[in-house]
């Protein structure tokens, strides 16, 4: 029995017009025993969680080509991620890091070592100063099949933070720049409160209100939000807070140092090696 990707690839190469019909494509996946994998408008999407660092990892795949990307993988959960990707019949092309995290080590190098040479590339912003196969800038696009993520640089939590906006503006992956009812700290790794405020208001709050926000972390069991919600309810950045208000709020935070910072940051600057 052919797999769903094989059926679709053969049909596409023979010019079959029905491959553009999402309902028929979903039926093929179900019929071949692979399920639809949460397909919405041709996008396969999964949100995974690391309870140790409260990190979200995201898998996005193009339904037709089966090409996929992974955002903010954690080194200790690479086996889980690759198993999931294999079950869904996806071909992983890129591993995106929103920034050099201080609370866990990226899994991008481990993933690259597990896949065929040259088939997978790590990605991080050029302004981070970190090593990666691909260094992106403002407006860069990361393509996977017929879909892409566009880069919006959002320094402030770190100098090298970047957010990734889905091609139809329906989702944004915000790293630590914007959390659900919060934001990343600004007291180390070249953090700057004024810069973070400008990044959020100029790069994120200008997205459509209905755009879903998917952060890198959450510590209270909240999986996502929206631009509309964060503009209204974020106690640090929303509700009409001025830059001066935000700087004062961040100055008063009394946060402990991440316990893995001395290990995580040097490794993440070297792509997890």
C-alpha positions as CSV (number, residue, x, y, z in Angstrom):
1,X,0.0,0.0,0.0
2,X,1.3,3.4,-1.0
3,X,1.8,6.0,1.7
4,X,-0.2,9.2,1.6
5,X,2.9,11.3,0.6
6,X,3.6,8.8,-2.3
7,X,0.0,9.0,-3.5
8,X,0.0,12.8,-3.5
9,X,3.4,13.0,-5.1
10,X,2.4,10.7,-7.9
11,X,-0.9,12.5,-8.5
12,X,0.9,15.9,-8.5
13,X,3.5,14.7,-11.0
14,X,0.8,13.5,-13.3
15,X,-1.0,16.8,-13.2
16,X,-4.0,15.7,-11.2
17,X,-6.0,18.8,-10.3
18,X,-7.7,17.3,-7.2
19,X,-4.4,17.6,-5.2
20,X,-5.4,21.2,-4.6
21,X,-8.6,20.2,-2.8
22,X,-7.8,20.1,1.0
23,X,-10.7,17.8,1.8
24,X,-9.6,15.2,-0.8
25,X,-6.0,15.4,0.4
26,X,-7.1,14.9,4.0
27,X,-9.1,11.9,2.9
28,X,-6.0,10.4,1.3
29,X,-4.1,10.8,4.6
30,X,-6.9,9.2,6.6
31,X,-7.3,6.4,4.0
32,X,-3.5,5.6,4.2
33,X,-3.6,5.4,8.0
34,X,-1.7,8.5,8.7
35,X,-4.5,10.8,9.9
36,X,-4.9,14.5,9.0
37,X,-2.5,15.6,11.7
38,X,-4.6,18.6,12.6
39,X,-4.6,19.9,9.0
40,X,-6.0,23.4,8.6
41,X,-5.8,25.2,5.2
42,X,-3.0,22.9,4.1
43,X,-0.9,23.3,7.2
44,X,0.0,20.5,9.5
45,X,0.6,21.9,13.0
46,X,1.7,20.5,16.3
47,X,2.6,22.2,19.6
48,X,4.8,20.1,22.0
49,X,5.9,20.9,25.5
50,X,9.0,20.4,27.7
51,X,8.0,20.4,31.3
52,X,11.5,20.9,32.6
53,X,12.1,24.2,30.9
54,X,8.4,25.0,30.2
55,X,9.4,25.3,26.5
56,X,7.0,25.0,23.6
57,X,8.4,23.3,20.4
58,X,6.4,23.7,17.2
59,X,6.2,21.5,14.1
60,X,4.7,23.0,10.9
61,X,4.3,21.0,7.7
62,X,3.0,21.6,4.2
63,X,0.2,19.1,3.7
64,X,1.0,18.3,0.0
65,X,4.8,18.3,-0.1
66,X,5.2,17.0,3.5
67,X,8.1,19.3,4.0
68,X,8.3,20.7,7.5
69,X,10.1,22.9,10.0
70,X,10.6,22.7,13.7
71,X,10.8,25.8,16.0
72,X,12.8,25.8,19.3
73,X,13.5,22.1,19.7
74,X,15.0,21.0,23.0
75,X,18.0,18.7,23.1
76,X,16.6,16.3,25.6
77,X,13.5,15.7,23.5
78,X,14.9,15.2,20.0
79,X,13.9,11.6,20.0
80,X,10.3,12.6,20.8
81,X,10.3,15.2,18.0
82,X,11.8,13.0,15.4
83,X,9.4,10.1,16.2
84,X,6.5,12.5,15.9
85,X,7.8,13.8,12.5
86,X,8.3,10.3,11.3
87,X,4.8,9.2,12.3
88,X,3.3,12.1,10.4
89,X,5.3,11.3,7.3
90,X,7.1,14.6,7.2
91,X,10.5,15.6,5.8
92,X,12.2,18.0,8.2
93,X,14.0,20.8,6.3
94,X,14.8,23.5,8.9
95,X,15.2,23.9,12.6
96,X,14.4,27.5,13.7
97,X,15.6,29.1,16.9
98,X,13.9,32.2,18.1
99,X,17.0,33.2,20.0
100,X,19.9,31.8,22.0
101,X,17.9,30.5,25.0
102,X,19.3,30.6,28.5
103,X,17.1,27.9,30.1
104,X,17.6,24.9,27.7
105,X,19.9,23.8,25.0
106,X,18.7,23.7,21.4
107,X,18.2,20.4,19.7
108,X,19.0,21.6,16.2
109,X,22.5,20.1,16.0
110,X,21.4,16.7,17.3
111,X,18.6,16.7,14.8
112,X,21.0,17.6,11.9
113,X,23.3,14.7,13.0
114,X,20.4,12.3,12.8
115,X,19.2,13.2,9.3
116,X,20.9,12.7,5.9
117,X,23.8,15.1,5.3
118,X,22.6,18.4,3.8
119,X,18.9,17.7,4.2
120,X,18.3,19.8,7.3
121,X,19.6,23.2,8.2
122,X,19.6,25.2,11.5
123,X,18.4,28.8,11.5
124,X,18.9,31.8,13.8
125,X,19.0,35.5,13.3
126,X,22.3,37.0,12.1
127,X,22.1,39.6,14.8
128,X,22.3,36.9,17.5
129,X,26.0,36.3,16.8
130,X,25.3,32.6,17.1
131,X,26.4,29.8,14.7
132,X,23.8,28.3,12.3
133,X,23.6,27.0,8.8
134,X,21.2,29.8,7.8
135,X,21.4,33.3,9.4
136,X,18.2,35.3,8.8
137,X,17.5,39.0,8.7
138,X,14.4,41.2,8.8
139,X,12.0,40.0,6.1
140,X,13.8,36.7,5.3
141,X,11.5,33.8,4.4
142,X,11.9,30.2,5.4
143,X,10.1,28.0,2.8
144,X,8.7,24.5,3.4
145,X,6.8,23.2,0.5
146,X,4.2,25.7,-0.6
147,X,4.3,27.5,2.8
148,X,6.7,29.9,4.4
149,X,7.5,31.7,7.6
150,X,8.7,35.4,7.5
151,X,11.2,36.8,9.9
152,X,10.5,39.8,12.1
153,X,13.5,40.9,14.2
154,X,12.4,41.7,17.7
155,X,15.4,42.5,19.9
156,X,15.0,43.5,23.5
157,X,14.9,40.2,25.5
158,X,18.2,39.4,23.7
159,X,19.9,41.3,20.9
160,X,19.2,38.4,18.5
161,X,15.5,37.7,19.1
162,X,13.4,36.9,16.0
163,X,9.7,36.1,15.6
164,X,8.3,34.0,12.7
165,X,5.1,34.9,11.0
166,X,3.1,32.4,9.0
167,X,2.6,33.4,5.3
168,X,-1.1,34.2,5.8
169,X,-0.6,36.2,9.0
170,X,-2.7,33.7,11.0
171,X,0.0,32.7,13.4
172,X,3.1,34.2,14.9
173,X,5.8,32.4,16.9
174,X,7.1,34.9,19.3
175,X,9.9,33.2,21.2
176,X,10.4,35.1,24.5
177,X,9.7,38.5,23.0
178,X,5.9,38.2,23.7
179,X,4.5,35.6,26.1
180,X,0.9,35.0,27.1
181,X,0.2,38.0,29.4
182,X,3.9,38.6,29.8
183,X,7.3,39.0,28.0
184,X,10.9,37.9,28.2
185,X,13.2,39.5,30.8
186,X,15.6,42.2,29.9
187,X,18.2,42.1,32.6
188,X,20.9,39.9,30.8
189,X,22.1,38.8,27.3
190,X,22.1,42.4,26.0
191,X,18.5,42.9,27.0
192,X,17.0,46.3,26.9
193,X,13.5,47.3,28.0
194,X,13.0,50.2,25.7
195,X,14.1,48.1,22.7
196,X,11.7,45.3,23.7
197,X,8.8,47.7,24.0
198,X,9.5,49.1,20.5
199,X,9.9,45.6,19.0
200,X,6.5,44.4,20.4
201,X,4.6,47.5,19.3
202,X,6.2,47.9,15.9
203,X,6.7,44.3,14.8
204,X,4.0,42.3,16.6
205,X,1.1,44.6,17.6
206,X,1.0,45.7,14.0
207,X,-0.1,42.2,13.0
208,X,-3.9,41.5,12.5
209,X,-5.8,41.3,15.8
210,X,-6.9,37.8,15.0
211,X,-3.3,36.5,14.5
212,X,-2.7,33.7,17.0
213,X,0.3,34.1,19.3
214,X,2.4,31.0,20.1
215,X,5.2,31.8,22.6
216,X,8.4,29.9,23.4
217,X,7.4,29.4,27.0
218,X,4.5,29.4,29.5
219,X,4.6,28.6,33.2
220,X,0.9,28.6,33.9
221,X,-0.5,26.1,31.4
222,X,-1.5,28.6,28.7
223,X,-0.8,27.4,25.2
224,X,-1.5,30.4,23.0
225,X,-3.1,33.9,22.8
226,X,-3.9,36.4,20.1
227,X,-2.6,39.8,19.2
228,X,-5.9,41.3,20.1
229,X,-5.8,39.8,23.6
230,X,-2.2,40.8,24.3
231,X,-2.8,44.4,23.1
232,X,-5.7,44.6,25.6
233,X,-4.7,42.4,28.5
234,X,-0.9,42.0,28.7
235,X,-0.1,43.6,32.0
236,X,3.3,44.8,30.9
237,X,2.9,45.8,27.3
238,X,-0.9,46.2,26.6
239,X,-3.8,48.2,27.8
240,X,-2.2,51.5,26.8
241,X,1.0,51.1,28.7
242,X,3.7,53.6,27.6
243,X,7.3,52.8,27.1
244,X,8.1,54.6,30.3
245,X,5.5,52.4,32.2
246,X,7.1,49.3,30.7
247,X,10.6,50.3,31.6
248,X,9.5,50.9,35.2
249,X,7.7,47.6,35.4
250,X,10.7,45.6,34.1
251,X,13.1,47.5,36.5
252,X,11.1,46.3,39.5
253,X,11.1,42.6,38.5
254,X,13.0,40.4,41.0
255,X,13.9,37.4,38.9
256,X,16.3,34.6,39.8
257,X,19.0,33.5,37.3
258,X,18.1,30.6,35.1
259,X,19.8,27.5,36.5
260,X,21.1,26.3,33.1
261,X,22.3,29.7,31.8
262,X,26.1,28.9,32.2
263,X,25.6,25.8,30.1
264,X,22.8,26.7,27.8
265,X,24.0,30.1,26.4
266,X,27.5,29.0,25.3
267,X,26.1,25.9,23.7
268,X,23.2,27.7,22.0
269,X,25.7,30.3,20.6
270,X,27.3,27.2,19.0
271,X,24.1,25.8,17.6
272,X,23.7,23.4,20.6
273,X,27.1,21.8,20.3
